[in-house]
Amino acid sequence: MQINMKFLWHSDDECLDSLRQDGWVILTGQGDREIEVSHPQVTTEDAARIRLHRLGLLTSRALRIEFWPSCQIFTQQK
């Protein structure tokens, strides 16, 4: 499961630190406003939502979050 996060105002270092401390891996950063993250133990959107909710990020007005299925799905379609 990969997640795309868009910071609506600015990149929040506290938010990034919280993600890292919870085990999220920052895969790519596109400027200071958009990142893609993944977590090795998160395989479903529900599990991702639970973890992000615990961090207080799921309902944050400062973020727009998109959930993407695992890359394995895309590689199997070739």
Summary of the structure (lengths in Angstrom):
residues: 78
radius of gyration: 12.3
end to end distance: 19.1
largest distance: 39.2
contacts: 192
relative contact order: 0.29
helix: 32%
strand: 29%
